[in-house]
Amino acid sequence: MVAVVETAAANPVGGGCGNEANMLNVAIPRPPPGNDAACTTATTAQQATTSPPPPSSMADELCHISCTTFNILAPIYKRLDQQNQSLRESDFRAFWLSRNQMILEWLLMERTSIICLQEFWTGNEELVHMYEDKLCDAGYFTFQLARTNNRGDGLLMAVHKDYFRILNYRELLFNDFGDRVAQLLHVQLTIPSSCNRKNDARQELLIVNTHLLFPHNSSLSIARLHQVYKILQYVETYQRENKLGGVPVILSGDWNGSKRGRVYKFLRSQGFVSSYDIAHKYTDSEDDAHRWVSHRNHRGNICGVDFIWLRNPNEPSKPLKTSWAEAAFGIIKCQLQKVSLKESDAFAFLKADNPGDFITYSTFCDALRQVHLIGLPYGLSFQETKDLWSQADIDGNGIIDYEEFKKRIWNSSCCSVQRDDNCAESAEFGREMAEEVIGFTVKDAVLFPREVERGMWPENYSLSDHARLTVIFSPVRMRFRMEERVGL
């Protein structure tokens, strides 16, 4: 179950900052490139690592907007001694205070338009006030959201008032999915009119910040897919209710999954692109999947899990329910392959001891239970299982034969939808393209520390166990075909 909390926008027109009053209009000057100090795990001495200057396009140009996502590693999770796992940074104020002051210093120096933080230590009032006060003084509206059941950490989102007017803010609470949460912010761009020839296009944007469940085992794949599905369901509903079909969407955060995973493929099928990969001209292919990393997890593995996703209004996408089913079938296939089942063996496993050459709903459910996809708190619900069955039973005769199994379950493809660029030549073009809107192009994207852009993790970096990702977007005018956003 997902709870949606509607929170009043924080002084959307005037100078407000979350629940804080008296935001100061302070411009933070950009200092010259220097050192990004990192707090060591054994001493309070600061160790410096050379940091590159922010991209040149991040200069104070109001015609561009920028977004930074950063999992800042909550002190309650930061281990100080691998031999003594119970020794955490949260027990040593000097350690966590110094590290977070350095994080804040760099966030303020970069002065990005949008800041999305994960593992923000909501359980510590001193740290919370430090971030809110400094961000507010620098001209940001701030919104924080704790994970449910007093987990101790959560999310923080900040947007700069020079770039945005707050229209609405919503909170999504995934009480049955590892107490994860998500934030949705609806903003209006306040970029100067000189950036556009006309000022009549809709200049609004939806921003989401989230932190997905860590895949402790493969059976949690469906829970992670659930979380993204619920977020996109809510975004779609919010767009429909507020007539926001022609509005770009940015999804930012720690997705705890790489380009090889089902969450990545699911988002691609929904018209989203990975901004970093667009900037560096990387593809969805396996060859490009390992080119960059952004996280060294508690198991010592390095992987790329931090994304800033962009979907422009004119990006085509599959119906959300179709994409969900394709992704879920992909997970079913993966689970069957994990127990060394090939195509014909998988079909036999799903039909069990049924004498006919077909799968029944009963044997389908039994098989999913055996591979830990139903019958667990985070597994497929009864209704979701029925929906998948309906998708697989193409002719609706109550059974799934071998051809239906191959087409829907074994060879189901959760891939991106290609735009038909010839639509501009259609005789219907003038009627279909009813609205001119603002979208975004990706101008630049940078990961820090820079070694991670080459697939390496520097041993002398301890600011977090994640790299921070900053993307520069440039607003562009585009024509939006109302039919392109399914259901809107």
HELIX and SHEET records of a PDB file:
HELIX    1   1 SER A   56  MET A   58  5                                   3    
HELIX    2   2 GLU A   89  ASP A   91  5                                   3    
HELIX    3   3 ARG A   93  GLU A  110  1                                  18    
HELIX    4   4 GLU A  125  ASP A  137  1                                  13    
HELIX    5   5 SER A  193  CYS A  195  5                                   3    
HELIX    6   6 SER A  218  LEU A  220  5                                   3    
HELIX    7   7 SER A  221  GLU A  241  1                                  21    
HELIX    8   8 ARG A  262  SER A  269  1                                   8    
HELIX    9   9 SER A  275  ALA A  279  1                                   5    
HELIX   10  10 GLU A  286  ASP A  288  5                                   3    
HELIX   11  11 LEU A  320  LYS A  338  1                                  19    
HELIX   12  12 GLU A  343  LYS A  351  1                                   9    
HELIX   13  13 TYR A  361  GLN A  370  1                                  10    
HELIX   14  14 PHE A  382  ALA A  392  1                                  11    
HELIX   15  15 TYR A  402  GLU A  404  1                                   3    
HELIX   16  16 PHE A  405  TRP A  410  3                                   6    
HELIX   17  17 ASP A  421  GLU A  425  5                                   5    
HELIX   18  18 PHE A  429  GLU A  432  1                                   4    
HELIX   19  19 ARG A  450  ARG A  454  5                                   5    
HELIX   20  20 MET A  482  GLU A  484  5                                   3    
SHEET    1   A 7 VAL A   2  THR A   7  0                                        
SHEET    2   A 7 PHE A 164  PHE A 174 -1                                        
SHEET    3   A 7 ARG A 180  LEU A 189 -1                                        
SHEET    4   A 7 GLU A 204  HIS A 211 -1                                        
SHEET    5   A 7 VAL A 249  ASP A 254  1                                        
SHEET    6   A 7 ASP A 306  ARG A 311 -1                                        
SHEET    7   A 7 VAL A 273  SER A 274 -1                                        
SHEET    1   B 2 ASN A  35  CYS A  39  0                                        
SHEET    2   B 2 GLN A  46  THR A  50 -1                                        
SHEET    1   C 6 TYR A 140  ALA A 146  0                                        
SHEET    2   C 6 GLY A 154  HIS A 160 -1                                        
SHEET    3   C 6 ILE A 114  PHE A 120 -1                                        
SHEET    4   C 6 ILE A  65  ASN A  71  1                                        
SHEET    5   C 6 ARG A 468  ARG A 481 -1                                        
SHEET    6   C 6 MET A 433  PHE A 448 -1                                        
SHEET    1   D 2 HIS A 295  ARG A 296  0                                        
SHEET    2   D 2 ILE A 302  CYS A 303 -1                                        
END                                                                             
